[in-house]
Amino acid sequence: MPLNQISNRAICDLIWYHILIDHLKEARLQRGWSQATLAARSGVSVQAVKRLERGIGSLETVMSVMTALDFHLMGLGEGGTLPEQLKSARRKRCLSITTVATKAGLSRATVASLEQGKATVGSLIKVLAVVAPRARRRAPERAYWGQANKVDRDSRFTPPEFMEGIYAAFGPVDLDPCANIHSPVIAKRKILLNEGGDGLTDAWSGDLAFVNPPFSRLLVWLRRAHEQWHSGRIRTVVCLVPVRTDSAWFHETLSIDADMFLLRGRVRFLDASGKGQHTPFSLMLVTLGATEEQKQRYATLVPGYWLTRSNAVAGFL
């Protein structure tokens, strides 16, 4: 069929087929895994993997394979599972289940089942094309900190010796909004998830917040830090984060308001057992509201350099 005779919905479905099915196969091949290896690691049958790579199968198979491949989609809604993210994405776009069903060419019951974790790959692709037309595969990580600890790789803690430079340059920390019970960071107030706290929703306050966020949700935490600082709830924010500058929000908002210090060398983070391991990527400090005096003090204590605001905006374009 000529391209000009294909409907917009069909084109969106084809795009999502490529994003999901083709990229899942590509992720398997990049790891050097056979279909049998992926089946064993994801807990599904070899036949299920073969069918999935032809665009056939169940949502349960898709989620199992995505987990085994550490395959993620960006641009969906909030949620711990793919069905939850789809539901959140639909609500974010102010779409009812009936509207999504109509636009996707599916029944209302099918869309409702999808949000409960039960549907076919074909239905998933059609709904993705409606509720998340701009979503994409998240770029795979180049490296991570140990296969054995991969599931818990966000639980890495800033070492005390690194924090000494923070305290000396910026002063005592009033708030650690994404704290962990094992973290050695000294703060007057810690928001602990295991105690029911959530720094993404709980109010921030004080003179200085130190943020070593879960790197898997880096942009979410940076947006939160910027919003709390911009609203005046916290005077100064210091974030220790990977050097990732590809998002439009980084270029359009953060690079204008923040001062960034590129750290020389790698930071040796700690895991829950106290064992140290260097990051496999470069890190930087992103500061909001830092004074020139604080910045100068930090530069004399820690190897690296501050980007000027002009470089921060233009240097990564």
DOZA-721343 format. One record per residue (C-alpha): x, y, z. Coordinates in steps of 0.5 Angstrom, whole numbers, always signed. Example, Ala and Ser with C-alpha at 12.3 -4.5 7.8 and 13.67 -1.06 7.14 Angstrom:
BEGIN
<r x="+25" y="-9" z="+16"/>
<r x="+27" y="-2" z="+14"/>
END
This chain:
BEGIN
<r x="+0" y="+0" z="+0"/>
<r x="+3" y="+7" z="-2"/>
<r x="+5" y="+11" z="+4"/>
<r x="+0" y="+16" z="+3"/>
<r x="-6" y="+11" z="+4"/>
<r x="-3" y="+9" z="+11"/>
<r x="-7" y="+12" z="+16"/>
<r x="-4" y="+16" z="+22"/>
<r x="-6" y="+11" z="+27"/>
<r x="-3" y="+6" z="+22"/>
<r x="+4" y="+10" z="+22"/>
<r x="+4" y="+11" z="+29"/>
<r x="+3" y="+3" z="+30"/>
<r x="+9" y="+2" z="+26"/>
<r x="+13" y="+7" z="+30"/>
<r x="+11" y="+4" z="+36"/>
<r x="+13" y="-3" z="+33"/>
<r x="+20" y="-1" z="+32"/>
<r x="+21" y="+2" z="+38"/>
<r x="+18" y="-4" z="+42"/>
<r x="+19" y="-10" z="+38"/>
<r x="+25" y="-9" z="+34"/>
<r x="+29" y="-5" z="+40"/>
<r x="+28" y="-11" z="+44"/>
<r x="+31" y="-16" z="+39"/>
<r x="+36" y="-11" z="+38"/>
<r x="+38" y="-11" z="+46"/>
<r x="+38" y="-18" z="+46"/>
<r x="+43" y="-18" z="+41"/>
<r x="+47" y="-13" z="+44"/>
<r x="+48" y="-17" z="+50"/>
<r x="+50" y="-23" z="+46"/>
<r x="+44" y="-27" z="+48"/>
<r x="+41" y="-32" z="+44"/>
<r x="+33" y="-33" z="+44"/>
<r x="+34" y="-39" z="+49"/>
<r x="+39" y="-35" z="+54"/>
<r x="+33" y="-29" z="+54"/>
<r x="+28" y="-34" z="+55"/>
<r x="+32" y="-37" z="+61"/>
<r x="+33" y="-31" z="+64"/>
<r x="+26" y="-28" z="+63"/>
<r x="+23" y="-34" z="+66"/>
<r x="+19" y="-35" z="+59"/>
<r x="+19" y="-41" z="+54"/>
<r x="+24" y="-40" z="+48"/>
<r x="+17" y="-40" z="+44"/>
<r x="+15" y="-34" z="+47"/>
<r x="+21" y="-30" z="+46"/>
<r x="+21" y="-32" z="+38"/>
<r x="+13" y="-30" z="+38"/>
<r x="+15" y="-24" z="+42"/>
<r x="+20" y="-22" z="+36"/>
<r x="+15" y="-23" z="+31"/>
<r x="+10" y="-18" z="+35"/>
<r x="+6" y="-24" z="+38"/>
<r x="+5" y="-25" z="+45"/>
<r x="+2" y="-23" z="+52"/>
<r x="+4" y="-16" z="+56"/>
<r x="+6" y="-21" z="+61"/>
<r x="+12" y="-24" z="+57"/>
<r x="+14" y="-17" z="+54"/>
<r x="+15" y="-14" z="+62"/>
<r x="+19" y="-21" z="+63"/>
<r x="+23" y="-20" z="+57"/>
<r x="+24" y="-12" z="+59"/>
<r x="+26" y="-14" z="+66"/>
<r x="+31" y="-19" z="+64"/>
<r x="+34" y="-14" z="+59"/>
<r x="+34" y="-8" z="+63"/>
<r x="+30" y="-5" z="+58"/>
<r x="+26" y="+2" z="+59"/>
<r x="+21" y="+7" z="+56"/>
<r x="+22" y="+14" z="+57"/>
<r x="+16" y="+19" z="+56"/>
<r x="+11" y="+15" z="+60"/>
<r x="+7" y="+17" z="+66"/>
<r x="+9" y="+15" z="+73"/>
<r x="+9" y="+8" z="+76"/>
<r x="+13" y="+2" z="+78"/>
<r x="+10" y="-3" z="+72"/>
<r x="+9" y="-2" z="+65"/>
<r x="+1" y="-2" z="+66"/>
<r x="+1" y="+3" z="+72"/>
<r x="+5" y="+8" z="+67"/>
<r x="+0" y="+7" z="+61"/>
<r x="-5" y="+9" z="+66"/>
<r x="-1" y="+15" z="+69"/>
<r x="+0" y="+17" z="+61"/>
<r x="-7" y="+16" z="+59"/>
<r x="-9" y="+21" z="+65"/>
<r x="-4" y="+26" z="+64"/>
<r x="-7" y="+27" z="+57"/>
<r x="-14" y="+27" z="+60"/>
<r x="-16" y="+21" z="+56"/>
<r x="-22" y="+17" z="+58"/>
<r x="-21" y="+9" z="+57"/>
<r x="-27" y="+10" z="+52"/>
<r x="-23" y="+15" z="+48"/>
<r x="-17" y="+11" z="+48"/>
<r x="-21" y="+5" z="+46"/>
<r x="-24" y="+9" z="+40"/>
<r x="-17" y="+12" z="+38"/>
<r x="-13" y="+6" z="+38"/>
<r x="-19" y="+2" z="+35"/>
<r x="-20" y="-3" z="+41"/>
<r x="-25" y="-5" z="+46"/>
<r x="-26" y="-1" z="+52"/>
<r x="-25" y="-8" z="+56"/>
<r x="-19" y="-9" z="+52"/>
<r x="-16" y="-2" z="+54"/>
<r x="-18" y="-3" z="+62"/>
<r x="-15" y="-10" z="+62"/>
<r x="-9" y="-7" z="+59"/>
<r x="-8" y="-3" z="+65"/>
<r x="-9" y="-9" z="+70"/>
<r x="-3" y="-12" z="+66"/>
<r x="-7" y="-17" z="+62"/>
<r x="-7" y="-16" z="+54"/>
<r x="-3" y="-18" z="+48"/>
<r x="+3" y="-14" z="+45"/>
<r x="-1" y="-12" z="+39"/>
<r x="-6" y="-8" z="+44"/>
<r x="+0" y="-5" z="+48"/>
<r x="+3" y="-2" z="+41"/>
<r x="-4" y="+1" z="+39"/>
<r x="-5" y="+4" z="+46"/>
<r x="+2" y="+6" z="+47"/>
<r x="+1" y="+10" z="+40"/>
<r x="-5" y="+14" z="+43"/>
<r x="-3" y="+15" z="+50"/>
<r x="+5" y="+16" z="+49"/>
<r x="+6" y="+18" z="+42"/>
<r x="+13" y="+22" z="+44"/>
<r x="+15" y="+16" z="+48"/>
<r x="+22" y="+13" z="+47"/>
<r x="+27" y="+7" z="+49"/>
<r x="+31" y="+10" z="+54"/>
<r x="+38" y="+9" z="+52"/>
<r x="+42" y="+3" z="+55"/>
<r x="+47" y="+4" z="+61"/>
<r x="+54" y="+4" z="+58"/>
<r x="+56" y="+1" z="+65"/>
<r x="+53" y="-1" z="+72"/>
<r x="+56" y="-3" z="+79"/>
<r x="+56" y="-10" z="+79"/>
<r x="+51" y="-15" z="+76"/>
<r x="+50" y="-18" z="+83"/>
<r x="+48" y="-12" z="+85"/>
<r x="+44" y="-9" z="+79"/>
<r x="+37" y="-9" z="+82"/>
<r x="+39" y="-5" z="+88"/>
<r x="+44" y="+0" z="+84"/>
<r x="+41" y="+6" z="+86"/>
<r x="+43" y="+4" z="+93"/>
<r x="+49" y="+7" z="+93"/>
<r x="+52" y="+12" z="+98"/>
<r x="+56" y="+18" z="+98"/>
<r x="+62" y="+17" z="+102"/>
<r x="+64" y="+21" z="+108"/>
<r x="+70" y="+24" z="+106"/>
<r x="+67" y="+27" z="+100"/>
<r x="+62" y="+30" z="+104"/>
<r x="+67" y="+33" z="+108"/>
<r x="+68" y="+38" z="+102"/>
<r x="+61" y="+39" z="+102"/>
<r x="+60" y="+41" z="+109"/>
<r x="+67" y="+45" z="+109"/>
<r x="+64" y="+49" z="+103"/>
<r x="+57" y="+50" z="+103"/>
<r x="+56" y="+49" z="+111"/>
<r x="+51" y="+44" z="+115"/>
<r x="+46" y="+40" z="+111"/>
<r x="+39" y="+42" z="+113"/>
<r x="+35" y="+37" z="+109"/>
<r x="+37" y="+30" z="+105"/>
<r x="+31" y="+29" z="+101"/>
<r x="+32" y="+22" z="+98"/>
<r x="+36" y="+19" z="+104"/>
<r x="+37" y="+12" z="+106"/>
<r x="+38" y="+9" z="+113"/>
<r x="+45" y="+7" z="+111"/>
<r x="+47" y="+13" z="+108"/>
<r x="+53" y="+17" z="+112"/>
<r x="+50" y="+24" z="+110"/>
<r x="+49" y="+28" z="+116"/>
<r x="+43" y="+32" z="+115"/>
<r x="+38" y="+36" z="+120"/>
<r x="+33" y="+33" z="+117"/>
<r x="+32" y="+26" z="+113"/>
<r x="+26" y="+24" z="+108"/>
<r x="+27" y="+16" z="+109"/>
<r x="+22" y="+12" z="+104"/>
<r x="+22" y="+6" z="+109"/>
<r x="+19" y="+11" z="+114"/>
<r x="+14" y="+13" z="+109"/>
<r x="+17" y="+19" z="+107"/>
<r x="+18" y="+21" z="+99"/>
<r x="+22" y="+27" z="+97"/>
<r x="+18" y="+28" z="+91"/>
<r x="+12" y="+30" z="+95"/>
<r x="+14" y="+32" z="+102"/>
<r x="+16" y="+39" z="+103"/>
<r x="+23" y="+41" z="+103"/>
<r x="+25" y="+47" z="+107"/>
<r x="+32" y="+50" z="+110"/>
<r x="+38" y="+53" z="+108"/>
<r x="+42" y="+47" z="+104"/>
<r x="+39" y="+41" z="+101"/>
<r x="+44" y="+36" z="+99"/>
<r x="+41" y="+31" z="+94"/>
<r x="+45" y="+25" z="+91"/>
<r x="+38" y="+22" z="+88"/>
<r x="+37" y="+15" z="+85"/>
<r x="+40" y="+16" z="+78"/>
<r x="+35" y="+11" z="+75"/>
<r x="+30" y="+17" z="+76"/>
<r x="+35" y="+23" z="+75"/>
<r x="+31" y="+28" z="+71"/>
<r x="+25" y="+27" z="+76"/>
<r x="+29" y="+29" z="+82"/>
<r x="+33" y="+35" z="+78"/>
<r x="+26" y="+38" z="+76"/>
<r x="+24" y="+37" z="+84"/>
<r x="+30" y="+40" z="+86"/>
<r x="+29" y="+46" z="+81"/>
<r x="+22" y="+47" z="+83"/>
<r x="+23" y="+47" z="+91"/>
<r x="+29" y="+52" z="+90"/>
<r x="+25" y="+56" z="+85"/>
<r x="+19" y="+57" z="+89"/>
<r x="+24" y="+59" z="+95"/>
<r x="+22" y="+53" z="+100"/>
<r x="+30" y="+52" z="+100"/>
<r x="+35" y="+57" z="+100"/>
<r x="+41" y="+53" z="+96"/>
<r x="+41" y="+46" z="+93"/>
<r x="+47" y="+42" z="+92"/>
<r x="+46" y="+35" z="+87"/>
<r x="+51" y="+30" z="+86"/>
<r x="+49" y="+27" z="+79"/>
<r x="+52" y="+24" z="+73"/>
<r x="+54" y="+28" z="+67"/>
<r x="+48" y="+27" z="+63"/>
<r x="+46" y="+33" z="+59"/>
<r x="+42" y="+31" z="+53"/>
<r x="+35" y="+33" z="+56"/>
<r x="+31" y="+39" z="+53"/>
<r x="+30" y="+41" z="+60"/>
<r x="+37" y="+41" z="+62"/>
<r x="+39" y="+46" z="+56"/>
<r x="+32" y="+50" z="+57"/>
<r x="+32" y="+51" z="+64"/>
<r x="+37" y="+48" z="+69"/>
<r x="+43" y="+50" z="+65"/>
<r x="+41" y="+57" z="+66"/>
<r x="+39" y="+57" z="+73"/>
<r x="+44" y="+52" z="+76"/>
<r x="+52" y="+53" z="+77"/>
<r x="+56" y="+46" z="+75"/>
<r x="+62" y="+43" z="+78"/>
<r x="+65" y="+38" z="+73"/>
<r x="+69" y="+33" z="+78"/>
<r x="+76" y="+31" z="+76"/>
<r x="+76" y="+23" z="+77"/>
<r x="+71" y="+18" z="+80"/>
<r x="+68" y="+18" z="+86"/>
<r x="+68" y="+12" z="+90"/>
<r x="+61" y="+10" z="+93"/>
<r x="+59" y="+6" z="+98"/>
<r x="+54" y="+0" z="+98"/>
<r x="+49" y="-2" z="+104"/>
<r x="+55" y="-7" z="+106"/>
<r x="+60" y="-1" z="+106"/>
<r x="+64" y="-4" z="+101"/>
<r x="+66" y="+2" z="+96"/>
<r x="+66" y="+2" z="+88"/>
<r x="+68" y="+7" z="+83"/>
<r x="+63" y="+10" z="+79"/>
<r x="+63" y="+8" z="+72"/>
<r x="+62" y="+15" z="+69"/>
<r x="+63" y="+22" z="+70"/>
<r x="+60" y="+26" z="+76"/>
<r x="+58" y="+33" z="+77"/>
<r x="+55" y="+38" z="+82"/>
<r x="+49" y="+42" z="+80"/>
<r x="+48" y="+47" z="+85"/>
<r x="+42" y="+52" z="+85"/>
<r x="+43" y="+58" z="+90"/>
<r x="+50" y="+57" z="+91"/>
<r x="+54" y="+64" z="+93"/>
<r x="+61" y="+66" z="+90"/>
<r x="+64" y="+65" z="+96"/>
<r x="+61" y="+58" z="+97"/>
<r x="+63" y="+56" z="+90"/>
<r x="+71" y="+59" z="+91"/>
<r x="+71" y="+55" z="+97"/>
<r x="+69" y="+48" z="+94"/>
<r x="+74" y="+49" z="+88"/>
<r x="+80" y="+50" z="+93"/>
<r x="+78" y="+43" z="+96"/>
<r x="+76" y="+39" z="+91"/>
<r x="+79" y="+37" z="+84"/>
<r x="+75" y="+40" z="+78"/>
<r x="+72" y="+46" z="+76"/>
<r x="+66" y="+51" z="+75"/>
<r x="+63" y="+52" z="+69"/>
<r x="+61" y="+59" z="+67"/>
<r x="+54" y="+60" z="+66"/>
<r x="+55" y="+62" z="+58"/>
<r x="+59" y="+55" z="+58"/>
<r x="+53" y="+51" z="+61"/>
<r x="+48" y="+54" z="+56"/>
<r x="+52" y="+53" z="+50"/>
<r x="+58" y="+48" z="+51"/>
<r x="+53" y="+42" z="+51"/>
<r x="+49" y="+44" z="+45"/>
END
